[in-house]
Amino acid sequence: MNQPLSTSDRGPDFTAPPLPRRIACWIYEGMLMFGVVFIAGYLFSTLTQTRHALDNRHMQQAFLFVIFGIYFVWFWAKGQTLAMKTWHIRVVDREGHAISQPRALLRYLLSWLWFLPPLAAGDWFRLSGGELTVITLGWVAVWAILARFHPQRQFLHDAMAGTRLVHYKPPVPPKKPR
């Protein structure tokens, strides 16, 4: 049975990381995803023999959606992505245990609420790239600010998935005697 994460003898630390640190982690994660997109895009283009960037665009988007899902579900089920380790953030369930892969998948699908409404509005209203960027950034800002109103300062998709982001500093290994 999984034991709750603990930073002391008094039990798990459910302190939510501050919003600026979570956003910094999110931006860092986005930068790391450039490498994932590059490798997955190259693989897709090679396997499908795509010669033009707009050929098979929707199939490539679906492929990237699956690759992102594999990436996030895998790392979240282990507790942290590389960016989350860097910023001392961990994803756990409501009791403080590591999340299962099905729960990580649910969190991944719900996390798309950050982007799907503005993307749908952009398609519906035929918005230009600049307009879509402004609407997306505004939506993300509102979505992030809504975490301030949650009792544990969690994002809506975490509350819906039964997960939470917590501050996590790994224990320092004991020093070896010389």
C-alpha positions in Angstrom: 0.0 0.0 0.0 1.3 3.5 -0.9 2.3 5.6 2.1 1.5 9.3 2.1 4.3 11.6 1.3 5.8 13.0 4.4 8.3 15.7 5.1 8.2 15.2 8.9 6.7 12.9 11.5 3.5 15.0 11.7 2.2 13.7 8.4 2.0 14.7 4.8 2.7 18.3 3.7 -0.4 19.4 1.7 0.9 22.9 1.3 0.0 24.1 -2.3 3.0 25.7 -4.0 2.5 29.5 -4.6 0.9 30.4 -7.9 4.0 32.1 -9.4 6.0 28.9 -8.7 3.4 26.8 -10.4 3.3 29.1 -13.4 7.1 29.1 -13.6 7.0 25.3 -13.5 4.4 25.3 -16.3 6.5 27.6 -18.5 9.6 25.5 -17.9 7.5 22.4 -18.8 6.5 24.1 -22.0 10.1 24.7 -22.9 10.9 21.0 -22.3 8.0 20.0 -24.4 9.7 21.6 -27.5 12.1 18.7 -27.5 9.2 16.2 -27.2 7.4 17.9 -30.0 10.5 18.0 -32.2 11.2 14.3 -31.8 7.6 13.2 -32.1 7.1 15.5 -35.1 10.2 14.1 -36.8 9.0 10.6 -36.1 5.5 11.3 -37.4 6.9 13.0 -40.6 9.3 10.1 -41.2 6.7 7.4 -40.7 4.0 9.1 -42.8 6.5 10.5 -45.4 5.0 14.0 -44.9 6.8 16.6 -47.0 4.9 19.7 -46.1 4.1 21.0 -42.6 0.4 21.4 -43.3 -0.1 17.9 -44.9 -1.7 15.5 -42.4 -2.0 18.4 -39.9 -5.0 17.0 -38.0 -3.5 13.5 -37.9 -0.2 15.0 -36.6 -2.1 17.0 -33.9 -3.9 13.8 -32.8 -0.5 12.0 -32.7 1.0 14.8 -30.5 -2.0 14.7 -28.2 -1.4 11.0 -27.6 2.4 11.5 -27.2 1.8 14.3 -24.7 -0.7 12.0 -22.9 1.9 9.3 -22.6 4.5 11.7 -21.4 2.3 13.3 -18.7 0.5 10.2 -17.6 3.8 8.3 -17.2 5.5 11.0 -15.1 2.5 12.1 -13.1 1.9 8.5 -12.1 5.5 8.5 -10.8 4.8 11.8 -9.0 6.7 14.4 -10.9 7.9 15.6 -14.3 11.4 17.0 -14.7 10.0 20.6 -14.4 8.1 19.6 -11.3 11.2 18.2 -9.7 13.1 21.4 -10.5 10.4 23.5 -8.8 9.7 21.1 -5.9 6.2 20.3 -6.9 4.5 16.9 -6.8 1.1 15.7 -7.9 -0.7 13.5 -5.4 -4.3 12.3 -4.7 -6.4 13.8 -2.0 -4.9 11.6 0.7 -1.3 12.4 -0.3 -0.6 9.1 -2.2 0.9 8.8 -5.6 -1.7 8.9 -8.3 -2.6 5.9 -10.5 -2.3 5.9 -14.2 -6.1 6.1 -14.8 -6.2 9.2 -12.4 -3.2 10.7 -14.2 -5.0 10.2 -17.5 -8.1 11.9 -16.2 -6.0 14.8 -15.0 -4.4 15.0 -18.4 -7.7 15.1 -20.2 -9.1 17.7 -17.8 -6.0 19.8 -18.1 -7.0 20.5 -21.7 -9.7 22.9 -20.2 -6.8 25.4 -20.1 -6.7 25.5 -23.9 -9.8 24.0 -25.5 -12.3 26.9 -24.9 -10.1 29.6 -26.5 -9.1 27.3 -29.3 -12.8 26.5 -30.0 -13.6 30.2 -29.9 -10.8 30.9 -32.3 -12.2 28.3 -34.7 -15.8 29.4 -34.3 -15.1 33.1 -34.8 -12.3 32.7 -37.3 -9.8 34.7 -35.1 -6.4 35.7 -36.4 -3.3 34.3 -34.7 -2.8 37.5 -32.6 -6.4 37.5 -31.5 -6.2 33.9 -30.5 -3.0 34.5 -28.6 -4.6 37.3 -26.6 -7.8 35.3 -25.8 -5.7 32.2 -24.9 -3.5 34.2 -22.5 -6.5 35.9 -21.0 -8.2 32.5 -20.5 -5.1 31.0 -18.9 -4.8 34.0 -16.6 -8.4 33.7 -15.5 -8.1 29.9 -15.0 -4.9 30.3 -12.9 -6.5 33.1 -10.8 -9.5 30.9 -10.0 -7.1 28.7 -8.0 -7.1 31.5 -5.4 -10.7 30.7 -4.6 -10.3 27.0 -4.1 -10.0 26.1 -0.4 -6.6 24.4 -0.9 -5.5 26.7 -3.7 -5.8 24.0 -6.4 -6.5 24.4 -10.0 -10.0 23.4 -11.2 -8.8 20.4 -13.2 -7.0 19.1 -10.1 -10.1 19.4 -8.0 -12.2 17.6 -10.7 -9.6 14.8 -11.1 -9.2 14.3 -7.3 -5.5 15.3 -7.4 -3.6 18.2 -5.9 -0.2 19.9 -6.4 1.8 20.0 -3.2 5.2 21.4 -2.2 7.7 18.6 -2.1 11.3 18.8 -1.1 13.0 15.3 -1.3 14.6 14.2 1.9 18.3 14.8 2.2 20.2 11.6 2.2 22.2 11.0 5.3 25.9 11.8 5.1 28.3 8.8 5.0 30.8 8.7 7.7 34.4 9.0 6.5 
